[in-house]
Amino acid sequence: MERPRLALHWKILIGMVLGAAVGFAVNTFAPEMWGPLGVRDSAAYMAHRVSDANADAKPVAWVMRFVAELTQFVGDLFLRCLRFIAVPIVLFSLIFAVANLGDPRKLGRMGGKTIVLFLFTGFVSAALGVTIASVFAPGEGMSAEVRENLPGAGLAQAEQAEVSAAAISGWKMALDAVTTNPFNSIANGQMLQIVVMSIVIGLGLTMIPKEKARPAIEVCESFAEAVLRLVQLLMHAAPYAVFALMAGIVGSFGVGVFVALAKYCLVVVGGLAIILFVIYPTLTTLLTRRGNKVGWRRFFRATAPAQVVAFSSSSSAATLPVTMECARDRLGASEDVASFVCSLGVSFNMDGTAMYQAVVVTFLAQLYGVDLSFADKLLVTIMAASLSIGVPGIPGGSLVVMAVVLDSIGVPTQGIAIILAVDRVLDMCRTVVNVSGDTMGCAIIAASEGKLKTEAEVARMGEA
């Protein structure tokens, strides 16, 4: 009798837990281990800089350095492969999906439903962020020493964000979504511009005779299918890559940075958990058809691999190939719906970011003693939801957006430096929500279009 195979998402989860454990051990014990190995300046040794302090380094130290570098290489290579796939999969999949609809009115209907859904969840997420930050008030109990001793590097980033924020306007954001050089957008991975460009090209293909459009559509379909096959192949390496990524992240940061900002971090993680475990499964359960429900279990079972990769990579764009594979092959959305909704969602659906920005702004207002009225909180909600949509061509993405909102209610933008110490790990958490929101959208839109397979059909497809 053949033993049941462990599901991919469990393998990835095990890799993540083991990587976090190894990273914690390295962060805790490595500083004490270098001395007996003859390494007195570990920073110079790891950077391959010659130092008299490391003249007595033993061979075991070289082995430790090699293992650390190999681990980092494996994680970085996996992310690079995903980023390599992300742009072509958006370009070809979205052109094929739009062109294959045939009737532009179908695109208008599906696109309209997708945008309304994403706007709704974005506003709800931002409102949730303002609400929980107001109720638990993480900024009111923090010592004044925290803001008086802001890190110099953090202040520099905050000041740069303030300068960039001054140049932002709604008109400029809309204008930047349309590229002036498609090849430059592709080369620089400007996802919002690539999405708009792909939709426009797909629409163009629907407006010419079918016999002329067919070769281009078939080429895009072949490329999209080939890239998805590469994703399926790449996912076999995901457990090992996630182990390497988590070991590097936890080994670098440790857990000490969370002590001073513990209440703030708990509020952020709590809000993200409500979106992920309550709002999304509730919406998929209510808005999918009877007899083919996407309930809590089905939703997370299908989305789990993308969630773990998102947590490890902190990048919705890098995770996009995995998200599309999960939406199509594990959730059961049709290829055209998965391609359209996930590609649009990577720059348009950022519920985790919207919630996070709302919490940050409310937290910093409390920290600086700025009393927010109901009108101010409503303004923060609207701005956090609308500005969470991809902002192309602006350095410092989320920091710039936060600076815009902070300026609107009179909170010093220098406060951004306070949250930078824990932003990397919280970014991992909100990326999980952003990616999960895309699969949520796929389930709802596919069900509304009659293009969602049943669990039984998905299982048969997996066995084949």
N, C-alpha and C positions, 0 to 999 in steps of 0.2 A: 504493500500500500504506500503510495507516494505521500511524503510528509507535506503538510500545508506550508506554503512559502510565506515568509513574513512580508507584510505589505510594505510598499516603498515608503509611505509616510512614517511608518514606525521605524524603519531603518534610518531615515533622516533625523527623526526625533532622538533616537538613541545616539546618533553621531553628534547632535547638538549638545545633549546632556553630558556626554563623555568629554567633548571639547571644552565645555564650560568648567567641568571638574579639573581637567588638566590645566587649563588656563589659570584657575584659582590657585592650584598648587604651585604653579610656576611663579605667579605674582607674590605668593606668600613666602615661598622657601628659596627661590632662585637667588635673591641678594645674599643670603647666607651661604649658598653653595659655591659661589665663585671664589671666595677667599682660599679654601682648602685646595682648590684646583690651580692656584697660582695666578689668578686674575684679580688684580687690584682696581682696575678701571674697566668695568664691564661695558660701559657705553662705547669706549674706544675699541674694545675687543670685538663687540658685535658689529661695529661699523668698519672693521678691518683696518683701523688706523694703528700705526706703529706707536707703541708707548713703552717706556722703560718700566712702567708699573706692571706690565704684563709679560715681562721677559721670562718669567718662570712658569708660564702657562703650560699645563700638562696636556697630553694627547686627549684625555677625556673631555677637556674644555673645548677642544676643536670639534669633537663628536657632538657635544651639546649645541654648539653654534650651528653645525651643519644640520642637525635635526630641526632647530628653530627656523633656519632659513628654508629648509625643504617644506616645512609646514606652511610657512607664509607663501611659498611659491605655489603650492597646490591650491590654496584658497584663492590667491590672486589669478591664477590661470583659469580656474572655474568661472570667476566673475568676468574675466576678459572674454571667455567663450560666450557667456550669456550676453554680454554687451555687443559682441560681434553679431549675434543672431538677432538682437532686438530691433535694429533699424530695418534690415531686409524683411523681417516678418511683419512689421507694421506696414511697410511700403507695399509689398506684394499682396499680403492678405487683405488689406483694406481696399486696394484697387480692385482685386478680384471680387470681394464681397459687394462693393458698390456697383460695379459693372454687371455682376451676375444678377442683381435685382431686376435689371431690365427696365422697369418703369420707375422713373425718378420719384413718382408719388409714393412708392413703397419705401424708398429711402427717407422721404420726408416724414412718413408715418413712424417708421422705426426710429429714425434719428430724433424726432420730436419726443417720443415716449422715453427714449434713453436720456436725453438732456433734462426733461422734467423730473425724472426719477433721481438723477444725479444732483440736480439743484435742490430737490426736497431733502435728500439725505444729508447734503452739505449744510443746509440751514439748520436741520435738526441737530446735527453734530456740533455745530458752533454754538447753538443755544444751550446744548447740554454742557459744553465747556464753561460757558459763562455761569450757568446755574450751579454746577458743583463747586466751581472756584469761589463763588459768592457764599455758598453754604458752609464750606469747610475752611475758607479763608486761610490758605497756606501762607500768605505773605504777612499776615498780621502778627504771628508769633515769632518771626525771624529776627535775630539780633541785628542791630544797626551796623555791627562790625563787618557783616557780610558785604554790604554795599560800600562801606568805607575802604575795604581792602580788595577791590576788584582787581583781577589779574590783568597785567599790562597787555598781553596778547588778546585777551577778551575785549578790552576797551578798544583796541585798534580795529578789531572786527566790527564792533558795534558802531564805531565812528564811520567806517567804510559803508556799513549798511545804511546809516543815516544819510550819507552823501548820495548813495544810489537811490534811496527812497525819494529824494527830492525830485528826481527826474521822471518818476512814474506818474502816469495818468491813465485813466480808463481808455482814452482814445489811443494812446501809445501802445497799451497792451493789446488792444484789438488789431492795430496796424501791424505789430510785430508778429502776429499769428500768420501773416501772409509773407512768405519768403520772397526776397528779390533774387536769390540765387539758390535754386534747388539743390545743386551739388554741394554748396557750402553747408546747407542745413543738414544734408545727409552726413557729410564729413564730421560735423560737430555734434551730431545726435540731438538736434533741436526737435524734440518729439512733437510739440504742438504744431510746428510748421510742417513737419512730415505728415502728420495726420490730415491737416487742411489740404496739403498738396495732393495726397493720395485720394481724398474724397473728390477733389476737383477733377483729377485725371479719370477716376472711375465714372464720374458723371459725364465727362466728355466722351467716354467710350459708349455710353448708352445713347448718345445723340447721333452716332454715325451708323451706317448700315451694318447689320449683324455680321454679314460675311467679311467685312473689313475689320470689325472689332474682335471677332472670334480668335484670330491668332494671338493678339495681344493678351486677351483674357486667359487663353490656355497657357501662355508663357507665365503669367502671374500666378495662375493656379499651380503650375508645376513647381515654380520656385517656392511658393508658400508651403506646398506639401513636402518638398525636400527639406526645408528648414525645420518644419515640425518633426520630421523623422530624425533630424540631427538632435533636436531637443530630447526626444525619447531616448536616443543613444546616450546623450550627455547626462541624463538623469540617473543612469546606473552609477555614475561617479559622485552623485550628489551627497550621499552619506559621508563619504570621506572628505569631500570639500567643505561641507558644513562643519565637520569636526575641526578641520584646520582653521576655518574662519573664526569659530567660536573660541578656540584655544588662543588665537592671536588677540582677539578683542578683550577677553576677560583677563588674559595675561598682562595686557597693557594697562587696563583701567582699574582692575581690582574692584573692590566694593566700597572703599573708603570715601570716594567722592559723593556717595549718596547720603552720608550721615547728616551733613549740614542742610541738605535740601530734601530730607526724607519725606516730609509732609507734602511738599510740592510734587515730588515724584509719585507718591501714592495717589494723589488727586489725578494726575495725568494718566497713570496706568489704570486707575479705576474707571475714568471716563472712557478710555479706549476699550476696556473690557465690556462696558455696557453696550457700546456700539457693536462690538464683535459678537458677543454672546446673547444679547437680547434683541437689539434693533434689527440686525440683519436676518437672523433666523425667523423672527416674527414676520418681517416683510415677505420673505420667500415662502413662508407657510401660508400667509393670507393671500398673496398675489399670484400663486401658481394654481393651476387648474385641479379640480377635484379628480382623484384617481391617478394623478401624477404629481403629487405634492413634493416639494423640496423642503423637507423638515430639517430639524436641528442635526440629526445624525447624518442624513444624506449630504447636507451642505458641507459639514466639516470633513466628512470622509473624502469628498471630492476635492476640497480646497486645501487640505493639509499639506501636500508637498509644496505648493506655491507659498503657503504661509511660512513654512520653515525656511525656505530659500529667501523669502523677503526679509525675515528676521535676521538672517545671517548676512545678507548683502546690503541692507538699508537702501535699496534702490528698486522702485517700482518698474523703471525702464529695464533694468537688468533682469528682473523677475518676469517680465512680460511673456517671453516664450513659454515659460513654465505655466504661467497663469492661463494662457490660451490652450495649452495642452490639457490642463485640468478641466477647463470649461468644456472643451470639446469631447475628450476621451473619458473623463471620469464623471463629469456632471451630466453630459448628454446633450448640450446645446449644439445646434447645427453649426457647420463651419462658417457660414456667412455671418450668423449672429455673433459667434465667439470672436471672429476676426474684427467685426465692426465695434462691438461693445467694449471689448478689452483694449483695442487700440485707442478708442476715444477716451476710455477711462483712465489710461495711463497719464494723461495730462489734464483731464477734465474732472475726474472723480477722486478727490483727495479729502475724504471725510476725516481721516485721522489727523491730517494736517490742519483742517479747519478747526477741529476740536482743540488741538494742541495750541494753536495760535490764540484762541479765545481764552484758554486757561492761562497762558503766559502773560497776556495783556492784563487780565484781571489780577493775577498774582503780583505783577510789578506795580500796578496801581495801588494795591494794598500795601506793598513794601514801601512805596514812596509817600504813602498817606494821601493819595488822590481819591476823593470820594466819588464814586461813579453813580450817577442818577440812573433811573430806568431808561431814559433816552440814550444815555451814554452806553449802557449795556446793550440796548437794541442796535446802536450804531456798531459796536464791537462785533455783535453777532452777524450783522449783514456784511460788514467788511471782511471779517475772517472767512465767511463762507464764499464770498465772491472772489477774494484775492487768493484763495487756496487753489483756484484754477491755474494751470501752468502759466508761469510768467517767463516767456522766452527771452534770451539775450540779456538777462540781468544777473550780474555776479552776486553770489551769496543768497540766492533764491529765497528760502524761508526767512532768513534774517532780515532781508530787505522788506518782505511783506509785513513782518512784525513791526519794523520801524515805521512803516506807513500807518498802521493802526495805532501805535503808541503816540505818534505825532498828532493824530486826529483827536485824542482825548487829553493831551497835555502831559503825558508821562515821559520822563527822560529816557531817551533811547540807550543811554549808557547802561541801563539796567540789563540789557541783553547779555552783557558780559557775565552776569551772575549765573545764568542758566546754561552757558556754554560747556561747563564742566561735565554736565550730565546729558547734554543734548545728543551725543552720539548714540547712547544706549536707548534713550527715549525715541530717537529717530527710528531705531530698529523696530520698536513696538508700534509706532504709528504707520510704518510701512506695511506691517502685517494687516492693519485695518484697511489701508488704501487698496491693497491687492485683493483682500477679501470682498471689498465693495464692488470690485469689477466682476467677480464671479457671482455675487448677489445680483448685480444688474443683468448678467447673462442669463441666469435662471429665470428672472421675471420677464425679460424681454422675449426670450425664446418661448416661454410658456404662452405669452400673449400672442405670439405669432404662429403658435401651433408647431414649433420647431424644437421641442424639448423631448428627448427620448425618455422612456420609462426606465426605472432601475433595472428591470429585467433585460431590456434591450441593451443597456450599457454593459451589464454583466456578460451577455452573449458576445458583445463586440470585444470585450476584454479577453474572453476565452479564445476568440478567433485570432 
